[in-house]
Amino acid sequence: MNLFSISQLSQFSGIKPHTIRIWEQRYNALKPNRSEGNTRYYENSQLRRLLNIVSLTESGYRVSQLGSMTDEKLFELVKEAHQKTIHEQSEYFIAQLIAAGMNYDEIYFESLYGQCIIDLGMKNTYINVIYPMMERIGMMWTSDSIRPVHEHFISNIVRQKILKSIDALPQVEPSSSNWMLFLPENEYHEIGLLFAHYLIRLSGKKVIYLGANVPIQSVIPAISEISPENLLLFFVHYDLPENVQEYLDNLSSVYLGKNIYIAGNRKLLDQIESRKKIQFLQSVESLEQVLIR
């Protein structure tokens, strides 16, 4: 356990020692311990509490409000403020990326994408920017406010970027567990599957990536030859639930591995009956939980 003096708290937080003392006395913001010589000292939890209070004052809260709050409540507010900041940044990036795509401005698009990765990280870029951007583009297409060629242009740049991120990952051990990823026949939107590829590789596992529009007649012999421990496939466009159910039943009848994970169109997949081996991944976090087991 680290112990800190009030001068060290001042260095870490940017708040003067005199101000920290006032916050303690007036608002009970911190509760320092005392040495035998009556010198203040602070534990890790007190430093973390001070940093959270400082962060929240920058978001508009008053110290008089924050001082009486529990550490748990402060952390909850910091998390909410962080999500709000991400949302505001995301809206900017979504609008600018769509504008760049509609003008076929690849240089500006790549610059924005790179800045997005720096500001938000790869995971938040996908969850808060790329995924909602592609949904918005889909709605624009249905309302005839964007042409299909713009969607293809944007999708292909994003696809290239995710592939580049995958290529930059270290090689996995040959003995690592393996996943087979593919899109069924007539499914072409592979950005979600590519991001899953990135996350699985990032976790140190092997990926056999078959790509989009793969007929089941091609999947079955590949399963036989490779014996993957897990399958992951996306259903993006809407199909009749009975067709998807039949497809999954046929797939599970020939698959001898551990699990078949499905993701994509929630409205469709919510109508699929649960079967042995088949699990529906409802979010990025769902996949991450599977990967750390």
SVG drawing of the C-alpha trace seen along z (x, -y; Angstrom):
<svg xmlns="http://www.w3.org/2000/svg" viewBox="-40 -27 46 61">
<polyline fill="none" stroke="black" stroke-width="0.4" points="0.0,0.0 1.4,-3.4 1.3,-6.4 1.3,-10.0 1.9,-13.3 -0.3,-16.3 2.3,-17.8 2.3,-14.6 -1.5,-14.7 -1.0,-18.3 1.4,-17.2 -0.8,-14.4 -4.0,-16.4 -2.9,-19.9 -4.7,-21.2 -2.8,-23.4 -2.2,-21.9 -4.1,-24.8 -7.1,-24.1 -7.0,-20.4 -7.1,-21.3 -10.1,-23.5 -11.9,-20.8 -11.2,-18.5 -12.4,-20.9 -15.4,-22.4 -16.7,-19.5 -15.3,-16.4 -13.9,-15.5 -11.0,-13.6 -10.1,-11.9 -6.4,-11.8 -4.6,-9.5 -2.2,-10.9 1.3,-9.8 2.6,-9.6 4.0,-13.1 0.6,-14.3 1.6,-14.6 -1.1,-14.0 -0.7,-11.1 -3.1,-9.6 -3.7,-6.1 -4.3,-5.0 -8.1,-5.2 -7.8,-8.8 -5.7,-9.8 -8.2,-8.1 -11.1,-9.9 -9.3,-13.3 -8.7,-12.7 -12.3,-11.7 -13.5,-14.9 -11.1,-17.0 -12.3,-15.3 -16.0,-15.9 -15.4,-19.6 -14.1,-20.0 -17.5,-18.6 -19.4,-21.2 -20.0,-19.7 -19.3,-21.6 -17.0,-20.3 -19.7,-21.0 -21.9,-18.4 -19.1,-15.9 -17.6,-15.9 -20.4,-14.0 -20.6,-11.3 -19.3,-7.8 -16.4,-6.6 -18.8,-4.3 -21.0,-7.3 -18.1,-9.4 -16.8,-6.6 -20.3,-6.2 -20.5,-9.9 -17.0,-9.8 -18.0,-6.9 -21.1,-8.7 -19.2,-11.8 -16.7,-9.8 -19.5,-8.1 -21.0,-11.6 -17.6,-12.8 -17.3,-9.7 -20.8,-10.3 -20.0,-13.9 -16.8,-12.9 -18.5,-10.0 -21.2,-12.3 -18.5,-14.5 -16.5,-11.6 -19.7,-10.0 -20.8,-13.1 -17.3,-13.9 -16.6,-10.4 -19.9,-10.2 -19.2,-13.6 -15.7,-12.5 -17.2,-9.3 -19.8,-11.1 -17.1,-13.3 -14.8,-10.3 -12.2,-12.1 -10.1,-9.1 -7.3,-11.2 -9.6,-13.1 -11.5,-9.9 -8.2,-8.1 -7.1,-11.1 -10.4,-11.2 -10.2,-7.4 -6.7,-7.6 -7.6,-10.4 -10.6,-8.4 -8.4,-5.5 -6.1,-7.8 -8.9,-9.5 -11.2,-6.6 -9.2,-3.4 -10.0,-0.6 -12.9,0.9 -14.7,-2.4 -14.1,-3.4 -16.0,-0.4 -18.8,-0.5 -19.4,-4.2 -18.4,-5.3 -18.1,-2.6 -21.1,-0.5 -23.6,-3.5 -22.1,-5.1 -22.9,-2.1 -26.4,-1.9 -26.9,-5.6 -25.6,-5.0 -28.1,-2.2 -31.0,-4.5 -29.8,-7.2 -29.8,-4.6 -33.4,-3.5 -34.4,-7.2 -32.5,-7.7 -30.2,-10.4 -27.1,-8.4 -26.2,-6.3 -25.0,-2.6 -21.6,-3.6 -21.0,-5.8 -21.8,-2.9 -19.4,-0.7 -16.6,-3.3 -16.9,-3.8 -17.3,-0.1 -14.2,0.8 -12.0,-1.8 -13.2,-0.6 -12.6,3.0 -9.0,2.1 -8.4,0.4 -9.6,3.3 -7.5,5.7 -4.5,3.5 -5.1,3.6 -5.4,7.4 -2.1,7.6 -0.4,5.5 -1.2,8.1 1.5,10.5 1.4,14.0 -0.4,16.5 1.0,19.8 0.3,22.8 -1.3,24.6 -3.8,21.8 -7.5,22.6 -8.9,21.9 -12.0,20.2 -13.6,20.4 -15.4,17.2 -17.6,16.8 -20.8,15.2 -23.4,17.6 -24.4,17.5 -25.9,14.2 -24.4,12.3 -21.9,9.7 -21.6,7.1 -18.5,8.4 -17.3,5.4 -18.8,6.8 -17.2,10.2 -13.8,8.5 -13.9,6.7 -14.7,10.0 -11.7,11.4 -9.6,8.6 -10.8,9.2 -10.3,12.9 -6.8,12.5 -6.1,9.8 -7.0,12.4 -4.3,14.7 -6.4,17.2 -6.1,18.5 -8.7,17.5 -9.5,19.2 -11.4,16.5 -13.4,17.7 -15.0,14.3 -18.4,13.4 -21.0,15.3 -19.7,18.8 -22.1,21.6 -22.7,24.3 -21.5,26.9 -18.0,25.2 -18.2,24.8 -18.9,28.4 -15.7,29.9 -13.7,27.0 -15.0,28.0 -14.1,31.6 -10.5,30.7 -9.8,28.0 -11.9,29.2 -12.3,25.7 -13.1,25.5 -15.6,22.6 -17.6,21.2 -18.7,17.6 -21.1,16.4 -23.2,13.3 -26.7,12.9 -27.0,9.3 -29.8,9.0 -33.3,10.1 -34.4,13.6 -37.3,15.8 -36.6,17.2 -37.5,20.7 -34.8,20.5 -32.1,19.4 -33.3,22.1 -33.0,24.8 -29.5,23.5 -28.3,23.6 -29.8,27.0 -28.0,28.4 -24.7,26.8 -24.9,28.1 -25.6,31.6 -22.2,31.8 -20.2,29.7 -18.5,31.6 -16.7,28.7 -17.6,26.9 -19.8,23.9 -21.5,22.2 -21.7,18.4 -24.1,16.3 -24.4,12.5 -25.9,9.8 -29.6,8.9 -31.1,9.0 -34.7,8.8 -34.1,12.0 -32.0,13.9 -34.4,13.3 -36.8,15.5 -34.3,18.4 -34.9,21.3 -32.1,22.1 -30.2,25.3 -27.3,27.2 -24.0,25.6 -25.6,22.4 -25.2,19.2 -26.3,15.7 -23.7,12.9 -25.7,9.8 -22.7,7.3 -19.0,6.9 -18.8,7.4 -20.5,10.8 -17.7,11.9 -15.1,10.5 -16.6,12.5 -16.4,15.7 -12.8,15.0 -11.6,14.7 -13.1,17.9"/>
</svg>
